[in-house]
Every structure is written in C-alpha cells, then in structure tokens.
Amino acid sequence: MNEYGGAPQSTPYFQIAEGANKIRVLSEGAIIASHWIGQKFHTCFGKDKGCQYPHERENVNIKFLHWIIDRKDETTKLARFPYTIEKEIGALSADEDWAFDTFPMPFDLTLKAVGAGTKEVKYSVIPSPKRFDPSETELADYQAQTPIEEVVERMKEKAFKLANPKVEDLPVKEEEPIDPDAMPF
C-alpha cells in the first residue's frame, strides 16, 4: 500500500496525456484544494488549521480526487480532475441517455485533452456507448483501496505535519559532551 492507501504496484496518480485517455471512474469525487508554490502543488489543509499559503481564489487550485481504472495499463489509480471534467461527469449522471446514480460508473469515458500540461488545456468527455460492469478483478482491486475521503484526509494530514513538525520529529544535532574541567571559570 502506498502512502495514500493505493496498491503499491500502481502509479499513484493518473496523468491526463495529450489526446484520448480512456478510463473508468470508480468513485465519487472528493474535493482537494492545493496551492501552486515554487513549481509544485502543496495540499491545503485549511486556513482554519493554519495553512500558511494565500487563500485568495487565484492562489487556490480546486480538484476532484477519484479512484479510476486507467485503460492504458488496466490499473487502479488516483486521478485529480479539474472542475470542467467533474461538471461533465455530473451532466452525464443527469442526462436521460447516460444517467447513473452510483459508482463505479456503468461505462468508460474517453477524456480528450488538447494542450495537456498547460493552463490553457481544453478537455472533452466522451462516454462509451457500451455499458458493462467492471470485472471481478477490477472491483476487488478498487475495493482494496482506501476510501477516497480517507485518502483526502491523509493528504491533508501529511501537509499539516510537513508545515507543523513536532519538536520530537525535528532532527537532533548531536553535540560533543561538555568537559567541566575545560571551563575557563
């Protein structure tokens, strides 16, 4: 098991690549906020809990964390979806032709990305017309994962601990013992 509750053999995160990305969404989305600081995202554990980063809207990145099956390698992974993808999943759940009310979703999705890896990326979400249940193996792998809400809590706890180390967790510099006979007084 990796640090967020995922299977050790799986890649921790699904990366949306340029072009078509075929997936199956296994879990509901859990909101995760982060801050872009110094070329990397830092998970926000909450302004009310002492998160030191700016909390103005332009400084907070909101994503939706899901368990998914990446059809490229048939593995269960964590995926961070932007609001645009989450909104499309919600629209499908309410559409009379694609409606669903439970997860895993009853069909695969193809996420098409143009400009992947840039702020200008554009996504389209295309549902597969084939409805089928995940295999027993896929379901067993998903059920072995930590529930998505717990994954988010672990991420927040880790971020909190990094920002607020306990005194006992700090590295201790070993000093030479003091020789009382060497004191000048």
C-alpha positions as CSV (number, residue, x, y, z in Angstrom):
1,M,0.0,0.0,0.0
2,N,1.4,3.4,-0.9
3,E,1.2,6.5,1.4
4,Y,-2.3,7.4,0.3
5,G,-3.9,4.0,0.5
6,G,-3.3,2.8,-3.0
7,A,-1.9,-0.5,-4.1
8,P,1.9,-0.5,-4.2
9,Q,2.1,-1.8,-7.7
10,S,0.0,1.1,-9.1
11,T,1.2,4.5,-10.2
12,P,-0.1,6.9,-7.5
13,Y,-1.7,9.3,-10.0
14,F,-3.3,9.1,-13.4
15,Q,-1.8,11.8,-15.7
16,I,-4.0,13.2,-18.4
17,A,-2.0,13.0,-21.5
18,E,-2.4,14.8,-24.8
19,G,-5.1,13.2,-26.9
20,A,-7.5,10.4,-25.9
21,N,-7.3,8.9,-22.4
22,K,-9.7,6.0,-21.7
23,I,-10.8,5.5,-18.1
24,R,-13.5,4.1,-15.8
25,V,-14.5,6.3,-12.9
26,L,-14.8,4.1,-9.8
27,S,-15.6,6.5,-7.0
28,E,-17.4,9.8,-6.4
29,G,-15.1,12.8,-6.4
30,A,-13.7,14.3,-3.2
31,I,-12.7,17.9,-3.2
32,I,-9.0,18.6,-2.7
33,A,-7.5,22.1,-2.6
34,S,-3.9,22.9,-3.2
35,H,-1.6,25.9,-3.7
36,W,0.9,26.2,-6.6
37,I,4.1,27.3,-4.9
38,G,7.6,27.1,-6.4
39,Q,6.8,24.8,-9.3
40,K,4.8,22.3,-7.3
41,F,1.4,21.9,-5.7
42,H,1.1,21.9,-1.9
43,T,-2.1,20.3,-0.4
44,C,-4.1,22.8,1.5
45,F,-5.1,21.5,5.0
46,G,-7.3,24.5,5.7
47,K,-6.8,28.2,6.5
48,D,-8.6,27.5,9.8
49,K,-6.0,24.9,10.7
50,G,-3.1,27.2,9.9
51,C,-2.3,26.6,6.3
52,Q,0.3,29.3,5.6
53,Y,-0.3,29.8,1.9
54,P,-2.5,32.6,0.4
55,H,-6.2,31.7,0.2
56,E,-7.4,34.2,-2.4
57,R,-9.2,32.4,-5.2
58,E,-6.4,32.8,-7.7
59,N,-4.0,31.1,-5.3
60,V,-6.1,28.0,-4.6
61,N,-6.4,25.2,-7.1
62,I,-9.5,23.0,-6.6
63,K,-9.6,19.5,-8.0
64,F,-11.8,16.4,-7.5
65,L,-10.0,13.3,-6.5
66,H,-11.4,9.9,-7.8
67,W,-10.3,6.3,-8.0
68,I,-10.2,5.3,-11.7
69,I,-9.1,2.5,-13.9
70,D,-6.6,3.7,-16.5
71,R,-7.5,1.6,-19.5
72,K,-4.0,2.2,-20.9
73,D,-2.5,-0.3,-18.4
74,E,-5.7,-1.6,-16.7
75,T,-4.6,-0.4,-13.2
76,T,-6.4,1.4,-10.4
77,K,-5.1,4.9,-9.9
78,L,-5.9,8.2,-8.2
79,A,-7.0,10.9,-10.6
80,R,-7.2,14.7,-10.0
81,F,-9.9,16.1,-12.2
82,P,-10.5,19.8,-12.8
83,Y,-13.9,21.3,-12.4
84,T,-14.5,21.1,-16.2
85,I,-14.3,17.3,-16.2
86,E,-16.2,17.0,-12.9
87,K,-19.0,19.1,-14.4
88,E,-19.2,16.9,-17.4
89,I,-19.4,13.7,-15.2
90,G,-22.3,15.4,-13.3
91,A,-24.0,16.3,-16.5
92,L,-23.8,12.7,-17.7
93,S,-25.3,11.4,-14.5
94,A,-28.4,13.6,-15.1
95,D,-28.7,13.0,-18.8
96,E,-31.6,10.7,-19.8
97,D,-29.4,8.7,-22.2
98,W,-26.4,8.4,-19.9
99,A,-27.9,8.6,-16.4
100,F,-26.3,6.8,-13.5
101,D,-26.6,7.3,-9.8
102,T,-23.9,5.0,-8.3
103,F,-20.2,4.5,-8.7
104,P,-18.4,2.8,-10.3
105,M,-19.8,4.4,-13.5
106,P,-21.6,1.9,-15.7
107,F,-19.4,2.8,-18.8
108,D,-16.0,4.0,-19.6
109,L,-15.1,7.6,-20.5
110,T,-12.6,9.0,-23.0
111,L,-11.1,12.2,-21.8
112,K,-9.7,14.1,-24.7
113,A,-7.1,16.7,-23.9
114,V,-5.7,19.4,-26.1
115,G,-2.8,21.3,-24.6
116,A,-2.3,18.8,-21.8
117,G,0.2,20.1,-19.2
118,T,-0.6,23.8,-19.8
119,K,-3.0,26.2,-18.1
120,E,-4.8,26.5,-21.5
121,V,-5.7,22.8,-21.7
122,K,-9.1,22.0,-23.1
123,Y,-11.0,18.8,-22.1
124,S,-13.8,17.0,-23.7
125,V,-15.5,14.0,-22.0
126,I,-16.9,11.3,-24.3
127,P,-18.9,8.4,-22.8
128,S,-18.6,4.9,-24.3
129,P,-21.8,3.6,-25.6
130,K,-21.0,0.1,-24.2
131,R,-22.4,-0.3,-20.7
132,F,-20.7,-3.1,-18.7
133,D,-19.7,-3.7,-15.1
134,P,-16.1,-3.7,-14.1
135,S,-14.6,-7.2,-13.9
136,E,-14.4,-9.0,-10.6
137,T,-10.7,-8.4,-10.6
138,E,-11.1,-4.7,-11.2
139,L,-13.8,-4.4,-8.5
140,A,-11.6,-6.4,-6.0
141,D,-8.6,-4.1,-6.7
142,Y,-10.8,-1.0,-6.2
143,Q,-12.3,-2.3,-3.0
144,A,-8.8,-3.0,-1.7
145,Q,-8.1,0.8,-2.0
146,T,-8.6,3.3,0.8
147,P,-11.9,5.1,0.6
148,I,-11.5,8.4,-1.4
149,E,-12.5,10.7,1.5
150,E,-9.9,9.0,3.7
151,V,-7.2,9.5,1.0
152,V,-8.0,13.2,1.1
153,E,-7.8,13.3,4.9
154,R,-4.4,11.6,4.7
155,M,-3.1,14.1,2.2
156,K,-4.2,17.0,4.4
157,E,-2.7,15.3,7.5
158,K,0.6,14.9,5.6
159,A,0.6,18.5,4.5
160,F,-0.2,19.6,8.1
161,K,2.7,17.6,9.5
162,L,5.1,19.0,6.9
163,A,4.1,22.5,7.8
164,N,4.0,21.9,11.6
165,P,6.6,19.4,12.6
166,K,6.6,18.4,16.3
167,V,9.7,19.2,18.3
168,E,10.4,15.4,18.7
169,D,10.2,15.0,15.0
170,L,12.9,17.6,14.2
171,P,16.4,16.3,13.5
172,V,18.6,16.5,16.6
173,K,22.2,17.8,16.2
174,E,24.5,15.6,18.3
175,E,26.8,17.8,20.3
176,E,30.1,16.8,21.9
177,P,29.8,16.3,25.7
178,I,30.9,19.3,27.8
179,D,34.1,18.7,29.8
180,P,33.7,20.6,33.1
181,D,37.5,20.7,33.6
182,A,37.9,22.6,30.3
183,M,35.7,25.5,31.5
184,P,37.7,28.7,32.0
185,F,36.0,29.7,35.2
